[in-house]
Amino acid sequence: MSEEIAGVRIPDSALAREATELVREVAPPLLFDHSRRVFLFGALRGREQGLEFDPELLYVGAMFHDLGLTGEFRRTDQRFEIDGADEARRFLHAHGVTGEPADRVWTGIALHTTPEIPLHMAAEIALVTRGVELDVLGIGYRAVTDEQRAAVVAAHPRPDFKNRILAAFTEGIKDRPETTFGNVKADVLEHFVPGFHRGNFVDVIKNSDWPE
């Protein structure tokens, strides 16, 4: 029987169940609960905005969006968002979901820390970002009701979440500091990693090989 939280039905297909178990297996409870909240808040924001979206695709996007912070899927040669996006696309392909729908999920995960741009794209892409923004940054906090918020947090608690998610970000990206150039995760390393030097766009231009 499908689970329902805050009036949002959790997808109960074989694909969704396998996605749930994969993330439950490789991610700590902090990231598992966060990812479920991202789906729920994204779905609630979509409902509030009157958007039509595929719940199963949104669910995979939300559940896989932080896999790049886990030991199982963490790489050091690319942004952590791409780690999760690549794994989501592999997972979907293995389940017969290919082409544009799989690419839509990839894009939603890859862009989830890029402000504004994903909000102008397909609903599933926009709503992964909406869910992340609400759960991590509090953007759209009042766009869902107090009752909806309470129901989501009751099902997936967030004890000391602000400090613990920042610690997870730091741990997941500290070995690839160059991948934070031009994105919000540079703020995390600047705050928590002694000696981190933030890349500067102006310096990159001025120090390029072009003579002028």
Backbone bond lengths (Angstrom), bond angles and torsions (degrees), N, CA, C in turn:
res aa  C-N    CA-C-N  psi(-1)  N-CA   C-N-CA  omega(-1)  CA-C   N-CA-C  phi
1 M - - - 1.472 - - 1.522 108.75 -
2 S 1.320 116.61 132.25 1.453 121.65 -175.83 1.525 111.32 -67.11
3 E 1.322 115.78 141.02 1.461 122.06 179.44 1.522 109.16 -84.65
4 E 1.318 116.19 143.08 1.458 121.23 177.83 1.518 109.40 -127.96
5 I 1.329 116.43 131.16 1.467 122.82 -178.87 1.518 107.69 -132.79
6 A 1.316 116.97 126.47 1.473 122.76 179.70 1.525 111.16 54.18
7 G 1.328 116.71 33.22 1.451 121.03 179.26 1.513 114.40 80.30
8 V 1.340 116.98 3.87 1.464 121.75 179.49 1.525 108.19 -105.46
9 R 1.316 116.75 126.39 1.452 121.29 179.61 1.530 109.72 -85.47
10 I 1.330 115.96 126.32 1.454 120.77 175.81 1.529 108.56 -73.72
11 P 1.333 118.92 127.91 1.464 119.66 178.53 1.526 111.50 -54.65
12 D 1.332 115.93 138.57 1.467 120.89 -173.31 1.519 111.84 -122.42
13 S 1.322 117.50 23.39 1.461 120.78 176.91 1.527 109.00 -73.70
14 A 1.321 116.14 166.33 1.463 119.86 176.03 1.521 110.48 -59.01
15 L 1.336 116.85 -40.12 1.461 121.13 178.95 1.528 110.80 -60.37
16 A 1.330 116.94 -47.49 1.461 120.89 -178.53 1.526 111.10 -65.64
17 R 1.325 117.00 -39.86 1.468 119.34 179.50 1.526 110.72 -64.69
18 E 1.336 116.85 -40.18 1.464 119.33 178.51 1.524 111.07 -67.64
19 A 1.328 117.27 -36.33 1.467 120.43 175.94 1.524 110.08 -61.96
20 T 1.319 116.34 -43.64 1.463 120.78 178.95 1.516 110.90 -59.40
21 E 1.318 116.56 -47.58 1.462 120.08 -176.95 1.521 111.79 -67.93
22 L 1.327 117.09 -37.16 1.469 119.53 177.81 1.525 110.80 -61.10
23 V 1.326 116.18 -48.35 1.463 119.54 -178.22 1.525 110.62 -68.37
24 R 1.330 117.13 -38.35 1.463 119.77 177.91 1.535 111.03 -61.36
25 E 1.335 115.61 -34.32 1.467 120.34 -177.07 1.518 112.64 -75.03
26 V 1.334 117.81 -40.22 1.471 119.59 -171.62 1.519 113.83 -99.00
27 A 1.327 118.09 -18.92 1.460 120.92 -175.17 1.523 110.99 -105.91
28 P 1.330 117.43 146.49 1.467 119.42 173.76 1.528 109.67 -68.08
29 P 1.337 116.96 161.76 1.465 119.72 179.29 1.530 113.26 -52.96
30 L 1.327 117.19 -35.29 1.464 120.59 177.73 1.519 111.00 -52.08
31 L 1.340 117.28 -51.22 1.464 121.09 -176.30 1.524 112.19 -77.90
32 F 1.328 117.35 -32.71 1.462 119.31 176.97 1.525 110.21 -63.10
33 D 1.329 116.83 -50.44 1.466 120.07 -179.30 1.523 111.03 -64.24
34 H 1.322 116.64 -40.39 1.470 120.07 177.25 1.525 110.64 -59.73
35 S 1.320 117.21 -44.51 1.464 120.64 -177.64 1.524 111.66 -65.39
36 R 1.317 116.66 -38.62 1.475 119.24 176.56 1.529 110.03 -66.00
37 R 1.324 116.98 -40.33 1.467 119.14 177.73 1.524 110.62 -63.73
38 V 1.329 117.35 -37.65 1.465 119.89 177.92 1.527 109.94 -59.44
39 F 1.327 118.12 -43.68 1.462 119.85 176.66 1.524 110.78 -61.57
40 L 1.315 116.87 -48.87 1.463 120.44 -175.78 1.522 111.64 -64.28
41 F 1.322 116.89 -46.24 1.463 119.33 179.18 1.532 111.04 -67.89
42 G 1.335 116.93 -37.35 1.461 119.38 176.17 1.515 111.54 -61.96
43 A 1.333 116.86 -43.68 1.463 120.97 178.82 1.526 111.00 -64.30
44 L 1.327 116.63 -40.86 1.463 119.98 178.84 1.524 111.39 -65.36
45 R 1.333 116.53 -39.97 1.468 119.36 177.04 1.527 110.47 -66.53
46 G 1.321 116.51 -37.53 1.451 119.39 177.66 1.517 111.77 -63.88
47 R 1.321 116.03 -41.90 1.466 120.47 178.51 1.531 109.83 -64.20
48 E 1.329 116.09 -42.81 1.463 120.74 -179.17 1.521 111.23 -63.81
49 Q 1.334 117.34 -31.56 1.461 121.41 -178.87 1.524 112.78 -92.95
50 G 1.314 116.40 -0.72 1.453 119.90 179.07 1.515 113.89 70.18
51 L 1.325 117.49 30.80 1.457 121.61 -178.52 1.528 111.06 -88.92
52 E 1.299 116.46 143.69 1.460 121.49 171.55 1.524 107.89 -94.70
53 F 1.320 116.89 129.43 1.456 120.46 -178.83 1.515 109.86 -147.75
54 D 1.319 114.78 158.36 1.462 121.47 177.38 1.526 107.82 -86.94
55 P 1.342 118.89 110.60 1.463 120.14 -176.48 1.525 113.57 -59.44
56 E 1.325 116.83 -34.51 1.454 120.17 -177.89 1.528 110.80 -68.41
57 L 1.334 117.23 -43.18 1.461 120.20 177.90 1.527 110.79 -66.54
58 L 1.315 117.17 -41.48 1.459 119.89 176.99 1.520 110.66 -62.29
59 Y 1.324 116.42 -38.47 1.461 120.28 -179.09 1.523 111.01 -63.80
60 V 1.323 116.98 -46.43 1.473 119.38 179.36 1.524 109.97 -64.14
61 G 1.327 117.79 -41.53 1.457 120.09 177.57 1.511 112.24 -59.48
62 A 1.320 116.17 -44.91 1.467 119.97 179.95 1.520 111.73 -67.67
63 M 1.318 117.09 -43.83 1.468 120.08 -175.67 1.522 112.47 -69.31
64 F 1.329 117.58 -31.56 1.464 120.64 -176.38 1.529 112.98 -95.02
65 H 1.325 118.73 -3.97 1.468 119.15 -166.80 1.523 113.75 -65.09
66 D 1.328 118.16 -25.65 1.469 120.27 179.97 1.527 113.38 -112.47
67 L 1.326 117.75 17.75 1.466 119.04 179.54 1.518 112.17 -60.96
68 G 1.335 117.38 -24.99 1.451 120.68 178.40 1.514 114.18 -68.47
69 L 1.320 116.94 -7.45 1.471 121.13 174.89 1.528 112.02 -93.46
70 T 1.322 117.51 -5.13 1.464 121.14 -177.62 1.525 110.49 -92.42
71 G 1.323 116.18 153.88 1.452 120.60 178.24 1.505 112.86 -61.17
72 E 1.315 117.36 -31.75 1.462 121.86 -177.03 1.527 112.58 -67.28
73 F 1.319 117.39 -38.67 1.465 120.52 -172.48 1.524 113.74 -118.21
74 R 1.309 117.43 5.53 1.461 120.96 -178.05 1.521 110.97 -75.84
75 R 1.334 116.17 127.22 1.451 122.00 172.80 1.526 108.64 -112.18
76 T 1.306 117.27 175.35 1.461 120.04 178.65 1.522 112.89 -121.29
77 D 1.333 116.61 2.01 1.461 119.77 -174.03 1.525 113.29 -109.03
78 Q 1.339 118.14 5.58 1.461 120.24 178.61 1.524 109.00 -155.62
79 R 1.325 115.75 167.71 1.460 120.83 -179.99 1.525 110.15 -61.05
80 F 1.330 115.46 145.01 1.466 118.93 -176.97 1.518 111.56 -62.60
81 E 1.328 117.76 -29.67 1.453 120.35 178.86 1.531 110.85 -60.42
82 I 1.326 116.63 -37.22 1.463 120.79 -178.83 1.535 110.46 -71.09
83 D 1.332 116.85 -32.66 1.472 119.04 174.92 1.521 110.63 -54.63
84 G 1.329 116.03 -51.59 1.462 120.13 -179.16 1.513 112.46 -66.96
85 A 1.337 116.37 -38.54 1.463 120.27 179.83 1.524 111.01 -63.64
86 D 1.325 116.26 -43.67 1.468 119.75 179.54 1.519 111.59 -62.78
87 E 1.324 116.57 -42.31 1.460 119.56 -178.85 1.524 111.08 -68.30
88 A 1.330 116.92 -37.44 1.469 119.91 177.30 1.527 110.73 -61.84
89 R 1.325 116.71 -42.76 1.461 119.11 -179.77 1.528 111.26 -66.76
90 R 1.333 117.22 -40.01 1.473 119.63 175.78 1.523 110.72 -61.17
91 F 1.322 115.90 -43.55 1.464 121.41 -179.99 1.527 110.75 -61.72
92 L 1.317 116.84 -46.14 1.461 120.29 -179.60 1.525 111.24 -65.29
93 H 1.337 116.64 -42.59 1.468 119.00 178.33 1.528 110.95 -59.27
94 A 1.341 115.76 -40.19 1.464 119.86 -179.94 1.522 111.75 -64.78
95 H 1.329 116.88 -20.92 1.465 121.82 179.52 1.528 111.82 -104.79
96 G 1.331 116.72 15.60 1.458 120.52 174.45 1.510 115.47 82.42
97 V 1.335 117.74 8.58 1.465 120.97 176.97 1.530 106.96 -99.38
98 T 1.325 116.49 108.64 1.454 120.93 -174.09 1.528 109.77 -128.65
99 G 1.322 115.87 -173.94 1.452 120.72 174.58 1.516 113.71 63.85
100 E 1.323 115.98 -144.26 1.465 121.93 -173.08 1.532 113.50 -59.88
101 P 1.345 120.23 -41.55 1.471 117.90 178.69 1.529 113.19 -59.96
102 A 1.331 117.19 -42.44 1.468 119.75 178.01 1.519 110.53 -66.44
103 D 1.327 116.86 -38.44 1.470 120.17 178.16 1.521 111.26 -66.37
104 R 1.337 116.38 -32.59 1.462 120.32 178.15 1.528 110.65 -63.86
105 V 1.324 115.91 -42.33 1.464 119.65 177.87 1.526 109.80 -65.98
106 W 1.327 116.89 -43.95 1.471 120.48 177.56 1.521 110.38 -54.65
107 T 1.323 117.02 -47.42 1.455 121.32 -177.02 1.524 111.33 -65.26
108 G 1.326 116.75 -41.12 1.458 119.88 179.43 1.518 112.23 -59.44
109 I 1.326 116.61 -39.93 1.461 120.26 179.28 1.527 110.63 -74.59
110 A 1.327 116.92 -45.11 1.464 120.72 -176.87 1.525 112.35 -61.52
111 L 1.333 117.50 -30.86 1.464 121.16 -175.39 1.521 113.58 -101.68
112 H 1.337 118.35 8.72 1.468 117.51 -169.60 1.519 114.42 -70.45
113 T 1.340 118.15 -12.48 1.466 119.94 174.30 1.527 111.68 -107.64
114 T 1.317 117.17 10.49 1.466 121.69 179.24 1.522 108.89 -97.98
115 P 1.319 118.98 111.97 1.464 120.23 -175.13 1.519 113.15 -62.62
116 E 1.297 116.21 140.58 1.463 127.79 166.13 1.523 115.31 75.48
117 I 1.332 118.66 -48.16 1.470 120.51 -172.64 1.529 112.09 -56.12
118 P 1.351 120.62 -49.67 1.480 118.48 -177.77 1.514 113.69 -62.94
119 L 1.316 118.07 -20.79 1.460 120.15 -179.37 1.524 112.14 -69.87
120 H 1.330 117.16 -12.40 1.462 121.97 179.06 1.524 111.61 -104.68
121 M 1.322 116.53 14.40 1.460 121.06 -177.20 1.527 109.70 -113.07
122 A 1.324 116.75 -168.27 1.464 121.19 -177.72 1.525 111.06 -53.95
123 A 1.320 116.08 152.98 1.469 120.98 -172.60 1.523 112.53 -56.05
124 E 1.327 117.23 -43.30 1.469 119.29 -177.72 1.529 111.14 -64.25
125 I 1.331 116.59 -34.62 1.461 121.07 177.14 1.523 109.87 -67.86
126 A 1.321 115.39 -49.32 1.461 120.49 -178.70 1.524 111.88 -61.25
127 L 1.334 116.75 -38.98 1.460 119.22 -172.01 1.525 113.32 -78.72
128 V 1.338 118.64 -24.02 1.466 118.28 169.43 1.528 108.75 -62.03
129 T 1.328 116.22 -46.05 1.466 119.46 178.11 1.523 111.21 -63.93
130 R 1.326 117.97 -42.95 1.471 120.13 178.35 1.531 110.95 -58.04
131 G 1.341 116.57 -42.72 1.456 119.73 179.87 1.509 112.47 -66.03
132 V 1.342 116.77 -42.79 1.460 120.89 178.08 1.524 110.21 -63.76
133 E 1.314 116.53 -46.48 1.460 120.08 -178.07 1.530 111.71 -60.47
134 L 1.326 116.53 -40.26 1.464 119.16 -179.73 1.528 110.51 -67.99
135 D 1.334 116.89 -46.65 1.463 119.57 -173.85 1.525 112.80 -73.82
136 V 1.322 118.02 -36.16 1.468 120.42 -175.36 1.523 111.92 -94.69
137 L 1.328 117.13 -43.24 1.461 120.63 -172.74 1.524 113.80 -104.26
138 G 1.322 116.77 -12.05 1.457 119.65 -177.41 1.518 113.63 78.35
139 I 1.345 118.35 8.85 1.463 121.22 177.95 1.529 108.36 -72.38
140 G 1.324 116.38 123.71 1.465 120.79 -176.38 1.516 112.90 86.62
141 Y 1.322 117.57 14.59 1.470 121.92 -178.02 1.526 111.64 -54.61
142 R 1.328 116.61 -41.22 1.471 120.97 -178.21 1.521 113.01 -87.63
143 A 1.338 116.63 -1.74 1.470 118.96 178.62 1.518 111.64 -77.67
144 V 1.335 117.18 -17.03 1.463 121.18 171.10 1.519 107.86 -109.80
145 T 1.301 116.66 156.83 1.459 119.56 -175.74 1.527 111.17 -77.77
146 D 1.312 115.93 161.54 1.462 120.56 176.06 1.525 110.51 -58.37
147 E 1.322 116.71 -38.58 1.458 121.11 -179.19 1.526 111.40 -66.95
148 Q 1.315 116.36 -42.34 1.467 119.81 177.85 1.526 110.66 -63.48
149 R 1.306 116.69 -45.84 1.455 121.11 179.63 1.523 110.92 -60.10
150 A 1.322 115.78 -44.24 1.464 120.17 -178.84 1.529 111.23 -64.29
151 A 1.327 116.84 -38.95 1.466 120.17 -179.90 1.525 110.93 -66.21
152 V 1.337 116.84 -40.90 1.469 120.31 179.08 1.524 110.29 -64.02
153 V 1.322 116.62 -45.88 1.469 120.41 -177.25 1.529 111.09 -71.12
154 A 1.316 118.02 -30.37 1.469 119.96 175.68 1.526 110.31 -64.45
155 A 1.333 116.66 -39.46 1.458 120.47 -180.00 1.520 112.01 -75.82
156 H 1.327 116.63 -34.05 1.469 122.17 -177.31 1.525 108.66 -136.54
157 P 1.325 116.31 84.19 1.475 121.43 -173.58 1.525 112.81 -62.44
158 R 1.339 114.36 158.89 1.454 120.02 -179.65 1.525 110.93 -131.52
159 P 1.353 118.51 62.01 1.463 120.61 179.48 1.529 111.62 -65.97
160 D 1.331 116.26 127.65 1.470 122.62 179.23 1.519 110.97 48.97
161 F 1.319 116.84 37.71 1.465 120.53 -170.57 1.523 112.60 -63.03
162 K 1.322 118.00 -40.71 1.466 119.34 -176.50 1.523 111.22 -56.76
163 N 1.326 116.57 -49.02 1.459 119.65 -178.75 1.521 112.03 -70.78
164 R 1.326 117.10 -38.44 1.462 120.03 -175.64 1.524 112.01 -72.54
165 I 1.332 118.23 -35.29 1.469 118.62 179.07 1.523 110.02 -72.34
166 L 1.330 117.71 -34.89 1.463 119.76 175.39 1.529 110.66 -63.70
167 A 1.330 116.84 -38.62 1.463 119.99 176.30 1.519 111.08 -64.68
168 A 1.326 117.40 -39.23 1.465 121.04 178.54 1.525 110.99 -66.28
169 F 1.327 116.95 -41.12 1.463 119.85 175.80 1.529 110.66 -59.25
170 T 1.337 115.60 -47.09 1.465 120.18 -177.89 1.521 110.66 -60.44
171 E 1.309 116.90 -47.76 1.463 121.24 -179.03 1.528 111.04 -62.83
172 G 1.311 116.94 -37.36 1.456 120.63 -175.03 1.515 114.95 -77.29
173 I 1.338 117.77 -18.29 1.472 119.48 -175.07 1.524 113.74 -124.36
174 K 1.322 118.23 -5.02 1.469 119.15 -174.52 1.523 112.74 -64.27
175 D 1.336 118.44 -24.21 1.461 121.53 179.94 1.525 112.92 -89.15
176 R 1.325 117.44 4.06 1.474 121.22 177.91 1.534 109.58 -140.97
177 P 1.320 116.94 54.36 1.470 119.88 -173.66 1.520 113.92 -58.65
178 E 1.349 116.87 -29.80 1.468 119.08 -178.43 1.515 112.06 -65.61
179 T 1.338 117.88 -20.58 1.466 120.32 -179.41 1.518 112.53 -77.64
180 T 1.326 117.46 -5.69 1.465 119.92 179.25 1.518 112.24 -91.58
181 F 1.337 118.18 -0.35 1.458 120.27 -179.75 1.526 110.33 -59.00
182 G 1.323 115.78 124.83 1.457 120.46 176.06 1.510 115.25 78.86
183 N 1.354 119.08 7.07 1.468 118.63 177.66 1.519 110.84 -132.17
184 V 1.311 115.53 169.98 1.460 121.11 -169.66 1.520 113.65 -64.99
185 K 1.329 118.68 -20.47 1.457 119.71 -176.79 1.521 112.46 -70.89
186 A 1.348 117.84 -15.48 1.462 119.50 172.46 1.526 110.44 -60.97
187 D 1.330 117.18 -32.23 1.465 120.59 177.00 1.522 111.48 -60.49
188 V 1.327 116.08 -38.78 1.466 120.98 -178.79 1.522 110.38 -65.12
189 L 1.328 117.08 -49.85 1.464 119.59 -177.97 1.520 111.35 -66.86
190 E 1.323 117.47 -36.54 1.462 120.11 178.51 1.531 110.72 -61.86
191 H 1.316 116.05 -35.48 1.462 121.08 -177.89 1.529 112.46 -78.63
192 F 1.343 117.70 -37.89 1.464 120.59 -168.21 1.525 115.38 -110.97
193 V 1.326 119.35 -15.57 1.461 120.54 -175.02 1.525 110.00 -113.10
194 P 1.335 117.41 109.39 1.474 120.20 179.52 1.524 110.69 -59.52
195 G 1.318 116.42 137.41 1.455 121.24 177.12 1.515 115.17 85.15
196 F 1.344 117.73 -5.13 1.462 119.17 178.63 1.517 109.69 -64.74
197 H 1.337 116.34 133.13 1.461 121.57 178.28 1.520 108.60 -113.20
198 R 1.293 115.41 116.71 1.462 121.21 -178.25 1.531 110.37 -70.52
199 G 1.333 116.32 130.90 1.454 120.38 174.33 1.516 111.02 -64.05
200 N 1.312 116.60 147.18 1.453 121.34 -175.85 1.526 109.26 -125.17
201 F 1.308 116.41 123.70 1.461 122.17 -176.52 1.527 111.94 -61.06
202 V 1.337 116.21 -39.46 1.463 120.24 179.43 1.525 110.27 -63.43
203 D 1.352 116.63 -43.92 1.462 119.75 179.27 1.522 111.75 -62.86
204 V 1.352 116.88 -38.72 1.463 119.68 179.01 1.524 110.47 -59.84
205 I 1.328 116.64 -43.70 1.471 120.29 179.33 1.522 111.00 -65.19
206 K 1.337 116.71 -48.29 1.456 120.66 -174.82 1.528 111.79 -68.20
207 N 1.337 117.77 -29.51 1.464 121.22 -176.58 1.518 113.09 -98.96
208 S 1.322 118.52 9.80 1.466 120.42 178.92 1.532 110.10 -69.38
209 D 1.320 116.78 170.25 1.466 121.96 -178.19 1.519 113.60 -73.76
210 W 1.343 117.08 -10.06 1.454 118.68 178.91 1.524 110.25 -66.37
211 P 1.350 117.22 136.60 1.471 119.11 -177.54 1.518 113.37 -69.49
212 E 1.313 116.79 -26.01 1.471 118.68 179.58 1.525 109.60 -157.02
